[in-house]
Amino acid sequence: MTEEFENFNSIQQSSPVPLSVQDLQPKQYRSQANNTKKKTPLPSQTSKPPKDAVKLKPIEIPTHFTWALILTIFCFFIIGPCWALYKTFKLRQMIQRQELDAAERLSNKITSVLIVSTILGIFAWVVFLFCSVGLLITGKLLDAKVV
């Protein structure tokens, strides 16, 4: 016993202990590791709608007639509002024929064109007002011989 504690700074082992991976795993995991068969995944269950199901559509599809008419009258960019005004008549015919999918898509296109036309029209009016005010101020300054 004194020989074991003689050299306290170094620990010596009499013989190495052989370890394997199987010795490290618990028994319950060994049985699962041996079972390497691939399990087929369960198919996902999806329910199909009944045959007599009806798709719900919006009750009211906006036609944007007044918006297109106002832009046609007041907007400098006249191509878009005129196209939208023409398409509102086509949209009303589609709604009467119960072509609701196509009518909804056309309504969305009309909305996009009218938004772009409104932005361009506002820009054109602002430019027109600034130019006309600038010309008026310049004319007054020329008349007063300030410039």
Contact map, one row per residue, 1 for C-alpha under 8 A:
111110000000000000000000000000000000000000000000000000000000000000000000000000000000000000000000000000000000000000000000000000000000000000000000000
111111000000000000000000000000000000000000000000000000000000000000000000000000000000000000000000000000000000000000000000000000000000000000000000000
111111100000000000000000000000000000000000000000000000000000000000000000000000000000000000000000000000000000000000000000000000000000000000000000000
111111110000000000000000000000000000000000000000000000000000000000000000000000000000000000000000000000000000000000000000000000000000000000000000000
111111110000000000000000000000000000000000000000000000000000000000000000000000000000000000000000000000000000000000000000000000000000000000000000000
011111110000000000000000000000000000000000000000000000000000000000000000000000000000000000000000000000000000000000000000000000000000000000000000000
001111111110000000000000000000000000000000000000000000000000000000000000000000000000000000000000000000000000000000000000000000000000000000000000000
000111111110000000000000000000000000000000000000000000000000000000000000000000000000000000000000000000000000000000000000000000000000000000000000000
000000111110000000000000000000000000000000000000000000000000000000000000000000000000000000000000000000000000000000000000000000000000000000000000000
000000111111000000000000000000000000000000000000000000000000000000000000000000000000000000000000000000000000000000000000000000000000000000000000000
000000111111100000000000000000000000000000000000000000000000000000000000000000000000000000000000000000000000000000000000000000000000000000000000000
000000000111110000000000000000000000000000000000000000000000000000000000000000000000000000000000000000000000000000000000000000000000000000000000000
000000000011111100000000000000000000000000000000000000000000000000000000000000000000000000000000000000000000000000000000000000000000000000000000000
000000000001111100000000000000000000000000000000000000000000000000000000000000000000000000000000000000000000000000000000000000000000000000000000000
000000000000111110000000000000000000000000000000000000000000000000000000000000000000000000000000000000000000000000000000000000000000000000000000000
000000000000111111000000000000000000000000000000000000000000000000000000000000000000000000000000000000000000000000000000000000000000000000000000000
000000000000001111100000000000000000000000000000000000000000000000000000000000000000000000000000000000000000000000000000000000000000000000000000000
000000000000000111110000000000000000000000000000000000000000000000000000000000000000000000000000000000000000000000000000000000000000000000000000000
000000000000000011111011000000000000000000000000000000000000000000000000000000000000000000000000000000000000000000000000000000000000000000000000000
000000000000000001111111000000000000000000000000000000000000000000000000000000000000000000000000000000000000000000000000000000000000000000000000000
000000000000000000111111100000000000000000000000000000000000000000000000000000000000000000000000000000000000000000000000000000000000000000000000000
000000000000000000011111100001000000000000000000000000000000000000000000000000000000000000000000000000000000000000000000000000000000000000000000000
000000000000000000111111110000000000000000000000000000000000000000000000000000000000000000000000000000000000000000000000000000000000000000000000000
000000000000000000111111110000000000000000000000000000000000000000000000000000000000000000000000000000000000000000000000000000000000000000000000000
000000000000000000001111111011000000000000000000000000000000000000000000000000000000000000000000000000000000000000000000000000000000000000000000000
000000000000000000000011111111000000000000000000000000000000000000000000000000000000000000000000000000000000000000000000000000000000000000000000000
000000000000000000000000111111100000000000000000000000000000000000000000000000000000000000000000000000000000000000000000000000000000000000000000000
000000000000000000000000011111110000000000000000000000000000000000000000000000000000000000000000000000000000000000000000000000000000000000000000000
000000000000000000000000111111111000000000000000000000000000000000000000000000000000000000000000000000000000000000000000000000000000000000000000000
000000000000000000000100111111111100000000000000000000000000000000000000000000000000000000000000000000000000000000000000000000000000000000000000000
000000000000000000000000001111111110000000000000000000000000000000000000000000000000000000000000000000000000000000000000000000000000000000000000000
000000000000000000000000000111111111000000000000000000000000000000000000000000000000000000000000000000000000000000000000000000000000000000000000000
000000000000000000000000000011111111000000000000000000000000000000000000000000000000000000000000000000000000000000000000000000000000000000000000000
000000000000000000000000000001111111000000000000000000000000000000000000000000000000000000000000000000000000000000000000000000000000000000000000000
000000000000000000000000000000111111100000000000000000000000000000000000000000000000000000000000000000000000000000000000000000000000000000000000000
000000000000000000000000000000011111110000000000000000000000000000000000000000000000000000000000000000000000000000000000000000000000000000000000000
000000000000000000000000000000000011111000000000000000000000000000000000000000000000000000000000000000000000000000000000000000000000000000000000000
000000000000000000000000000000000001111100000000000000000000000000000000000000000000000000000000000000000000000000000000000000000000000000000000000
000000000000000000000000000000000000111110000000000000000000000000000000000000000000000000000000000000000000000000000000000000000000000000000000000
000000000000000000000000000000000000011111000000000000000000000000000000000000000000000000000000000000000000000000000000000000000000000000000000000
000000000000000000000000000000000000001111100000000000000000000000000000000000000000000000000000000000000000000000000000000000000000000000000000000
000000000000000000000000000000000000000111110000000000000000000000000000000000000000000000000000000000000000000000000000000000000000000000000000000
000000000000000000000000000000000000000011111000000000000000000000000000000000000000000000000000000000000000000000000000000000000000000000000000000
000000000000000000000000000000000000000001111100000000000000000000000000000000000000000000000000000000000000000000000000000000000000000000000000000
000000000000000000000000000000000000000000111110000000000000000000000000000000000000000000000000000000000000000000000000000000000000000000000000000
000000000000000000000000000000000000000000011111000000000000000000000000000000000000000000000000000000000000000000000000000000000000000000000000000
000000000000000000000000000000000000000000001111100000000000000000000000000000000000000000000000000000000000000000000000000000000000000000000000000
000000000000000000000000000000000000000000000111110000000000000000000000000000000000000000000000000000000000000000000000000000000000000000000000000
000000000000000000000000000000000000000000000011111010000000000000000000000000000000000000000000000000000000000000000000000000000000000000000000000
000000000000000000000000000000000000000000000001111110000000000000000000000000000000000000000000000000000000000000000000000000000000000000000000000
000000000000000000000000000000000000000000000000111110000000000000000000000000000000000000000000000000000000000000000000000000000000000000000000000
000000000000000000000000000000000000000000000000011111000000000000000000000000000000000000000000000000000000000000000000000000000000000000000000000
000000000000000000000000000000000000000000000000111111100000000000000000000000000000000000000000000000000000000000000000000000000000000000000000000
000000000000000000000000000000000000000000000000000111110000000000000000000000000000000000000000000000000000000000000000000000000000000000000000000
000000000000000000000000000000000000000000000000000011111000000000000000000000000000000000000000000000000000000000000000000000000000000000000000000
000000000000000000000000000000000000000000000000000001111100000000000000000000000000000000000000000000000000000000000000000000000000000000000000000
000000000000000000000000000000000000000000000000000000111110000000000000000000000000000000000000000100000000000000000000000000000000000000000000000
000000000000000000000000000000000000000000000000000000011111100000000000000000000000000000000000000000000000000000000000000000000000000000000000000
000000000000000000000000000000000000000000000000000000001111100000000000000000000000000000000000000000000000000000000000000000000000000000000000000
000000000000000000000000000000000000000000000000000000000111110000000000000000000000000000000000000000000000000000000000000000000000000000000000000
000000000000000000000000000000000000000000000000000000000111111000000000000000000000000000000000000000110010000000000000000000000000000000000000000
000000000000000000000000000000000000000000000000000000000001111100000000000000000000000000000000000000000010000000000000000000000000000000000000000
000000000000000000000000000000000000000000000000000000000000111110000000000000000000000100110000000000000010000000000000000000000000000000000000000
000000000000000000000000000000000000000000000000000000000000011111110000000000000000000100000000000000000010011000000000000000000000000000000000000
000000000000000000000000000000000000000000000000000000000000001111111000000000000000100100000000000000000000000000000000000000000000000000000000000
000000000000000000000000000000000000000000000000000000000000000111111100000000000000000000000000000000000000000000000000000000000000000000000000000
000000000000000000000000000000000000000000000000000000000000000111111110000000000000000000000000000000000000000001000000000000000000000000000000000
000000000000000000000000000000000000000000000000000000000000000111111111000000001101100000000000000000000000000001000000000000000000000000000000000
000000000000000000000000000000000000000000000000000000000000000011111111100000001000100000000000000000000000000000000000000000000000000000000000000
000000000000000000000000000000000000000000000000000000000000000001111111111000000000000000000000000000000000000000000000000000000000000000000000000
000000000000000000000000000000000000000000000000000000000000000000111111111001001000000000000000000000000000000001001100100000000000000000000000000
000000000000000000000000000000000000000000000000000000000000000000011111111001001100100000000000000000000000000000000000000000000000000000000000000
000000000000000000000000000000000000000000000000000000000000000000001111111000000000000000000000000000000000000000000000000000000000000000000000000
000000000000000000000000000000000000000000000000000000000000000000000111111100000000000000000000000000000000000000000000100000000000000000000000000
000000000000000000000000000000000000000000000000000000000000000000000111111111000000000000000000000000000000000000001100110110000000000000000000000
000000000000000000000000000000000000000000000000000000000000000000000000011111000000000000000000000000000000000000000000100110000000000000000000000
000000000000000000000000000000000000000000000000000000000000000000000000001111111000000000000000000000000000000000001001100100000000000000000000000
000000000000000000000000000000000000000000000000000000000000000000000011001111111100000000000000000000000000000000000000000000000000000000000000000
000000000000000000000000000000000000000000000000000000000000000000000000000011111110000000000000000000000000000000000000000000000000000000000000000
000000000000000000000000000000000000000000000000000000000000000000000000000011111111000000000000000000000000000011001000000000000000000000000000000
000000000000000000000000000000000000000000000000000000000000000000011011000011111111100000000000000000000000000011001000000000000000000000000000000
000000000000000000000000000000000000000000000000000000000000000000010001000001111111110000000000000000000000000000000000000000000000000000000000000
000000000000000000000000000000000000000000000000000000000000000000000000000000111111111000000000000000000000000000000000000000000000000000000000000
000000000000000000000000000000000000000000000000000000000000000000010000000000011111111100000000000000000000010011000000000000000000000000000000000
000000000000000000000000000000000000000000000000000000000000000010011001000000001111111110000000000000000000000000000000000000000000000000000000000
000000000000000000000000000000000000000000000000000000000000000000000000000000000111111111000000000000000000000000000000000000000000000000000000000
000000000000000000000000000000000000000000000000000000000000000000000000000000000011111111100000000000000100010000000000000000000000000000000000000
000000000000000000000000000000000000000000000000000000000000001110000000000000000001111111110000000000000000010000000000000000000000000000000000000
000000000000000000000000000000000000000000000000000000000000000000000000000000000000111111111000000000000000000000000000000000000000000000000000000
000000000000000000000000000000000000000000000000000000000000000000000000000000000000011111111100000000000000000000000000000000000000000000000000000
000000000000000000000000000000000000000000000000000000000000001000000000000000000000001111111110000000100110000000000000000000000000000000000000000
000000000000000000000000000000000000000000000000000000000000001000000000000000000000000111111111000000000000000000000000000000000000000000000000000
000000000000000000000000000000000000000000000000000000000000000000000000000000000000000011111111100000000000000000000000000000000000000000000000000
000000000000000000000000000000000000000000000000000000000000000000000000000000000000000001111111111101100000000000000000000000000000000000000000000
000000000000000000000000000000000000000000000000000000000000000000000000000000000000000000111111111100100000000000000000000000000000000000000000000
000000000000000000000000000000000000000000000000000000000000000000000000000000000000000000011111111000000000000000000000000000000000000000000000000
000000000000000000000000000000000000000000000000000000000000000000000000000000000000000000001111111000000000000000000000000000000000000000000000000
000000000000000000000000000000000000000000000000000000000000000000000000000000000000000000000111111100000000000000000000000000000000000000000000000
000000000000000000000000000000000000000000000000000000000000000000000000000000000000000000000111111111100000000000000000000000000000000000000000000
000000000000000000000000000000000000000000000000000000001000000000000000000000000000000000000110011111110000000000000000000000000000000000000000000
000000000000000000000000000000000000000000000000000000000000000000000000000000000000000000000000001111111000000000000000000000000000000000000000000
000000000000000000000000000000000000000000000000000000000000000000000000000000000000000000000100001111111100000000000000000000000000000000000000000
000000000000000000000000000000000000000000000000000000000000100000000000000000000000000000100110001111111110000000000000000000000000000000000000000
000000000000000000000000000000000000000000000000000000000000100000000000000000000000000000000000000111111111000000000000000000000000000000000000000
000000000000000000000000000000000000000000000000000000000000000000000000000000000000000000000000000011111111100000000000000000000000000000000000000
000000000000000000000000000000000000000000000000000000000000000000000000000000000000001000100000000001111111110000000000000000000000000000000000000
000000000000000000000000000000000000000000000000000000000000111100000000000000000000000000100000000000111111111000000000000000000000000000000000000
000000000000000000000000000000000000000000000000000000000000000000000000000000000000000000000000000000011111111100000000000000000000000000000000000
000000000000000000000000000000000000000000000000000000000000000000000000000000000000000000000000000000001111111110000000000000000000000000000000000
000000000000000000000000000000000000000000000000000000000000000100000000000000000001001100000000000000000111111111000000000000000000000000000000000
000000000000000000000000000000000000000000000000000000000000000100000000000000000000000000000000000000000011111111100000000000000000000000000000000
000000000000000000000000000000000000000000000000000000000000000000000000000000000000000000000000000000000001111111110000000000000000000000000000000
000000000000000000000000000000000000000000000000000000000000000000000000000000011001000000000000000000000000111111111000000000000000000000000000000
000000000000000000000000000000000000000000000000000000000000000000110010000000011001000000000000000000000000011111111100000000000000000000000000000
000000000000000000000000000000000000000000000000000000000000000000000000000000000000000000000000000000000000001111111110000000000000000000000000000
000000000000000000000000000000000000000000000000000000000000000000000000000000000000000000000000000000000000000111111111000000000000000000000000000
000000000000000000000000000000000000000000000000000000000000000000000010001010011000000000000000000000000000000011111111100000000000000000000000000
000000000000000000000000000000000000000000000000000000000000000000000010001000000000000000000000000000000000000001111111110000000000000000000000000
000000000000000000000000000000000000000000000000000000000000000000000000000000000000000000000000000000000000000000111111111000000000000000000000000
000000000000000000000000000000000000000000000000000000000000000000000000000010000000000000000000000000000000000000011111111100000000000000000000000
000000000000000000000000000000000000000000000000000000000000000000000010011110000000000000000000000000000000000000001111111110000000000000000000000
000000000000000000000000000000000000000000000000000000000000000000000000001000000000000000000000000000000000000000000111111111000000000000000000000
000000000000000000000000000000000000000000000000000000000000000000000000000000000000000000000000000000000000000000000011111111100000000000000000000
000000000000000000000000000000000000000000000000000000000000000000000000001110000000000000000000000000000000000000000001111111110000000000000000000
000000000000000000000000000000000000000000000000000000000000000000000000001100000000000000000000000000000000000000000000111111111000000000000000000
000000000000000000000000000000000000000000000000000000000000000000000000000000000000000000000000000000000000000000000000011111111100000000000000000
000000000000000000000000000000000000000000000000000000000000000000000000000000000000000000000000000000000000000000000000001111111110000000000000000
000000000000000000000000000000000000000000000000000000000000000000000000000000000000000000000000000000000000000000000000000111111111000000000000000
000000000000000000000000000000000000000000000000000000000000000000000000000000000000000000000000000000000000000000000000000011111111100000000000000
000000000000000000000000000000000000000000000000000000000000000000000000000000000000000000000000000000000000000000000000000001111111110000000000000
000000000000000000000000000000000000000000000000000000000000000000000000000000000000000000000000000000000000000000000000000000111111111000000000000
000000000000000000000000000000000000000000000000000000000000000000000000000000000000000000000000000000000000000000000000000000011111111100000000000
000000000000000000000000000000000000000000000000000000000000000000000000000000000000000000000000000000000000000000000000000000001111111110000000000
000000000000000000000000000000000000000000000000000000000000000000000000000000000000000000000000000000000000000000000000000000000111111111000000000
000000000000000000000000000000000000000000000000000000000000000000000000000000000000000000000000000000000000000000000000000000000011111111100000000
000000000000000000000000000000000000000000000000000000000000000000000000000000000000000000000000000000000000000000000000000000000001111111110000000
000000000000000000000000000000000000000000000000000000000000000000000000000000000000000000000000000000000000000000000000000000000000111111111000000
000000000000000000000000000000000000000000000000000000000000000000000000000000000000000000000000000000000000000000000000000000000000011111111100000
000000000000000000000000000000000000000000000000000000000000000000000000000000000000000000000000000000000000000000000000000000000000001111111110000
000000000000000000000000000000000000000000000000000000000000000000000000000000000000000000000000000000000000000000000000000000000000000111111111000
000000000000000000000000000000000000000000000000000000000000000000000000000000000000000000000000000000000000000000000000000000000000000011111111111
000000000000000000000000000000000000000000000000000000000000000000000000000000000000000000000000000000000000000000000000000000000000000001111111111
000000000000000000000000000000000000000000000000000000000000000000000000000000000000000000000000000000000000000000000000000000000000000000111111110
000000000000000000000000000000000000000000000000000000000000000000000000000000000000000000000000000000000000000000000000000000000000000000011111111
000000000000000000000000000000000000000000000000000000000000000000000000000000000000000000000000000000000000000000000000000000000000000000001111111
000000000000000000000000000000000000000000000000000000000000000000000000000000000000000000000000000000000000000000000000000000000000000000001111111
000000000000000000000000000000000000000000000000000000000000000000000000000000000000000000000000000000000000000000000000000000000000000000001101111
